[in-house]
Amino acid sequence: MKGGAALLARLRRRRHRYSRLVFATAIGVVVFAELPSPRTGLGSAVIVASTLYIVHRERVRRAVTPRLEE
């Protein structure tokens, strides 16, 4: 359980890292006139979707599971 909470905390602190995907793509297009391949778009979508799923799953798990007094 602590591993999931630690992961969620790291994701919250590092949200800006996912914006790097967008900015790196924009820089590639503008500066280098390089369009990303469909596989790159698919890979980026998988990364973002899996992260959103993990965050959602942890929120649901935290809401359903009662906290144990330590």
N, C-alpha and C positions, 0 to 999 in steps of 0.2 A: 504494500500500500504506500509506503514511503517513497518508493521508486516512481510511482505514478504522480504523486504530488510534487516531487522534485522535478519531474519532466514538465509538468504543467507550469511550475514556477519559472523554469528556464525558458519556456515558450513565451510566457508573458513578458519576461525581461528582454527577450530578443526578437520581438515582433518585427522590428525594422529590418531584420536580415532578409525577410521574404520580399521586401521591396527591392532588394538588390537584383532579383530576377527581372523585374520590370525595368529598372534603370540600366542594367547591363544590356538588355535587349534593345532599349532605346538608343543607347550609345553605339551599339553595333550597327544599328540601322542608319543613324544620322552620320556618324563619323566614318564608318567603314563601308557604308552602302551594302551591308551584309544582312540578308533576311534569314531569320531562323528557320530551320527545317521543321516539318510537321512533327518529327520525333522530339525535337526540343520543346515544342509547345505541349506535346502530350506528356513528356517527362515533367515539365513544370506544373502542369495540371495535376498530375499524380501526387507530386510533392505537396502542393497546397491542399488538395482534397484530403490526403491522409492526415495532414496536420489538423485540419478542421474537424475531421472525424475523431481524432484523439482528444482534442479539447472538448468536443461535445460528449464523448463517452465518459470522460473524467467528471464533467459537470453532472451528468446523470447519475453516475456511480456515487458521487459525493452526496447528491440529494437523496438517494434511495438508502444508502448505507448509514445507519446511525453511528454517531461518533462514540467511541469507547473511551471511558474515563481512564486516564493513565495515572 
